[in-house]
Amino acid sequence: WCIPVGWEACREKRAATMGRRPARCYRVSKGKPYPKSRFCRGVPDPKIRIYDVGMKRADVDVFPQCVHLVSWEKENVTSEAMEAARIAANKYMTKNAGKETYHLRVRVHPFHVLRINKMLSCAGADRLQTGMRGAFGKPNGLAARVKIGQILLSIRVKEQHVPAAQMALHRAKFKFAGRQKIVVSRNWGFTPYSRDDYIAWKQEGRLVSRGVHTTLIGNRGPLSEREEGFIFRTAARDCKTPLHEE
């Protein structure tokens, strides 16, 4: 038997125009991570290219409140879903709170490469393909491997815009498979310090602003390298227990 003229071009065209597989095909997180490397080439770019929107250059003192969208399942989250969730949350916050009232950050990055073993569905396809022989697929997309309790999105806002941030993340939930929870953080903005501890350390002069985050100054290190206002007699924390001057 012989292959008709132009059949190869027809096969390539059909493969190129084939629709995207639904995310349920790649939702289960099993096996080892498969990142892009010199062995895994030809990986497409992720759909999400922007991870911070809003007032991303605002100082750490501007936004004291923070709301998180937390994953409640172990699964893969595709880059398309992450981009759709970012757009939905950003659009709601811009419309209902104002574009200078928040800082939205996507907390997961898609490094896991998804594969597809393309199969032909046209007449005579059984003569051209080998079925399950050599079924290791080619790169088709990217996803993030997410654990239970891992933060997907975070929004830092002022006190009066917390309800708007909760609603924005509620809208973003519909772009992800599985279960997620919306949590209002006890911490100050994106920092790891609770709001009460942050205020107390700020009054003691122990915090140095680093833009979005802040550095906590303790009592260790050579005195010659300390500036005049950052020399303290006691530590800021005992292990993870905060300590404050009486």
N, C-alpha and C positions, 0 to 999 in steps of 0.2 A: 504494500500500500504506500501511498505517497501523500505528503501534506500539501494542500492547495496553496497556490501563490497568494501571499498576503496574510496567511493565517497567523504568522508570528506577530505582525503588527496589530492584527485584530485582538489577539490574546493580551498583548501589552496594554492596549486601549481599554479592554474590559477590566483588567486588573487595576488600572489607574483610576477608573471612574467608579470603582466599587465603593459602596457606602461604608461609613464608620461602624464598627461593631458596637453594640450597646455596652455600657460600662459594667453591666452585670457579668459579662464574660471575664472581666479582669478584677472583680471586686475582692475575691478571696486572696488573702495575703499568706502564701505558702511557699515553701522552698527558700532558696537563698536570694539575697539581693543581686540584681543584674545591672550594675551601673555602666555608664558609657566609659570606654577605655580604648586602648590601642587594639584590643582584640575584638571589641564590639563597636564597629564603625557604621557609618550611615544612619546615625540616630537623628530623627527629626527634632527641630527646636521645640521647647515646651510652649504651650499656648499662653501661659502666664509669663509676662516679662516684667511686670511692675508689682512689687511686694509692699510698698509703702505709699499711701495716698493721704491727702488732707494736709494738715499742718505738721509735716514730718520734721521740720527744723525747729519746732517750738521747744522751749526750754523745759526741763523736767518739772519745774515748779508750776507751769501753766495748767497742766491737766492732772488733778489729783486722783480722779476716779478711773477705774479700768474695768471693762466687761470682756469676758472671754467666751468663745464658742469652743466647747470641749468635746472631742470625739468619745463616744461611749462604746466603740467597737474596734476590733483589730481588723483592719481592712486596707485596701489600696484606694487612694483618692487620686483620680486622674487630673492632669494639668488643666483639662477643659473645664472640669467641675470647679477647680480652684479659681480659675479666671471668671467663671459665671458667678460664683459666690462673691468675689471681690467687687464685681460690677454692681451686683444687686445691693450689697451693703453700702457701697460708696454712693450710689444713686439716692438711696433713701436718706442717708445722712446729709447729703448736699441739699436735698429738697426740703427736709423737715427741721434741720438744725442749723444749716449754713456751712459753707465750705471751709470756714476758718474756726470751727468749733470742735474739731476732733482730729485724731491721728489714727488711721486704720493700718494695721500691719498683718500680713499673711505670715503665719509662723511656721509653715511646713514648706519644703521645697521638693519638687519632683525629680528624684535622681534614679528611680527604678525604671528600667527600660522594659516596655511591653512588646511582645512578639506576636506575629501572625503568620500562619502557614496558608498562603493564598491558594484557594481552590477554584478551578474553573467550573462554571455552571452552564456552559453553552453546549451545543450539539457536537458530539465527537470528542468531548473532553476526556473520556476514559482512555482514549488512544494516546493522549499527550501527557497526562500526569501520572504520578507513581503512587498515589494514595498515601498511606501512612509510612512509606519508605522515605527515610530522610526528612522527618517531619519537624525538625528544629526550625522555627520560623524566623523571619527577618524583623528587624525593629519596626514598630508601628506607632509607638507613642511613648509617653512618659507618665509616671505616677509616683505618688509619695506613699511610703509604707507607714501607716499610722497605728499607734498603740492605743489601748484603752486609757483614758485620762489625759491624752496628749492634746495640747491647745492647737486649734486650727487657725482661728482668727482672733485678734485682740483689737479693741478700740479704747483709747484713752480720751477722756472727756472731762468737762467740769460737772459739778454736782447736778445742775439743772438739766443736763442733756443725757443722763443715765437712761431714762425710759426710751428715748429715741435710739440710743445705742443698742438697747435690748431688742427693740423692734427691728432694727437693721440686721442684727444677727439672726433673728427669727426668720427674716426673709431669706437670708443666706443659707439657712438650714435646708431649704427645699432643693438646693442644688447638689446636695450630697446624699449618697445612699446611707442606709443604716440610721443609727440613733446618735443624736448630739444633745448636749445640755448647754444652757446659757447660764454663766456664773458671773456674779458681780464680785470682783476681787476685793480682798481686805487690804491689799498692798497699794502703795502710792504709785500711780501710773504703771509704767513698765518695770519699775524697780522691784527687787526682792524684799523690800522692807515694808512692814505694816505702816499704816498712816500715822498711828500714835507714835511709833518709834521714829518715823521720819521727822515728824514735827519736833520731837524731843532732841534728836541729834542735830537738827537744823539750828535749834536755839543754842545748843552747846558748841556749834561751829565745827562739827565733825564731818560734815558733808561737803564735797566739792563737786560742782555741777560738771558733767561731761556731755552736755547736749541732752539726748533723750534719757540717758542714765546718769548715775551719780556714784562717786567713790566714797566709801566710809573710811575715815582715818582712825587708826587705833593708836596704841602706845608703843609699838615695836619699831625697830630700826634706829640707825645712828642719828644722834641729835644734830650732827653737822649738816645732814641732808634735809632737815625739816625747816620749813619757813617759820617765821616768828609766831604766827597765830595758830599753828597746828602742832603744838607740843602739849601732850596730855599725860596725866599721871596714871590714869586707870585705862583699862581696855574698854573697847566699845561693846564687845560680846565675849561671853564665856562659852566656848564652843558655838552653839547656835542660840544661846539665851541672851537677849539684849540686856545691856547694863547701862544705867543712866546715873549721872551725877546727882547727888542729893542736894 
